[in-house]
């Protein structure tokens, strides 16, 4: 698969960094970064940082309207006539993708590192408004080896999980202050979210 000669303006920076391997021509508007969106913390944040140097910006998503046990195909191009290259499942939590759609399809990158396109109607963009800057570091506490701590979309257990923190992750980037007992963190995969402060020890 080769990079298309004409790439969506919002994805140009991604293609330049090797994040995206194929695209199709279209016009799309680009929104400015929102408050508290990650800049260069973790792999996801690094992609955001690189993308912000050009005309595009990367966002974070989770699946919607996909039942537990089901999956959403990630395809080689923007359309059902393109071959599937990977699958997104509700249990995967959050994943990164372009902030703008191409004819109803969004360029995404799976947790396994595969790039492709997923139908926009099944993607929910994570709301990062009000998220503090990620300038402190933590380690897990009270979490046994082999177990994990859920990272949620918002500050509270009523928010959907978007990722996990494990003892083996080591240093965890996070905000310096808790919000109602929750700390803004980035997972080892760079997905932004919130974790219970009770299970975090600030370094």
MOHUZI-V218367 format. One line per field, one symbol per residue. ss: DSSP state (~ for helix, > for strand, _ for the rest). phi: phi as a letter, one per 30 degrees, with the letter a starting at -180 (. if undefined). burial: + if it has 9 or more other C-alpha atoms within 8 Angstrom, else -. Layout:
ss: ???
phi: ???
burial: ???
This chain:
ss: ________~~~~~~~~_________________________~~~~~~~~~~______>>>>>>________>>>>________>>>>>_~~~__>>>>___>__>>>>>_____>>>>>~~~>>>__________>>>>>________>>>>________>>>>>_~~~__>>>____>__>>>>>_____>>>>>~~~>>>_
phi: .cdddcbeedceddddcidccaabdacbdccddddiddcbcieddddeeddddcdcacbcbbdbibdejcabdccdbdldddddcabcbeddidacaddbcchibbdbbdddjdclbbdddcccdddcdidddcbbbbbdbibdejcacdccdbdldddddbabcbeddidcdaddbdchibcdbcdddiddabbddecccdd
burial: ------+++++++++---++++++-+-+-+----++++-+++++++++++++--+++++++++--+----++++++++---+-+++++++-+++++++++++-+++++++---+++++++-++--+-+--+-++-+++++--+----++++++-++--+-+++++++----+++++-+--+++++++++++++++++-+++--
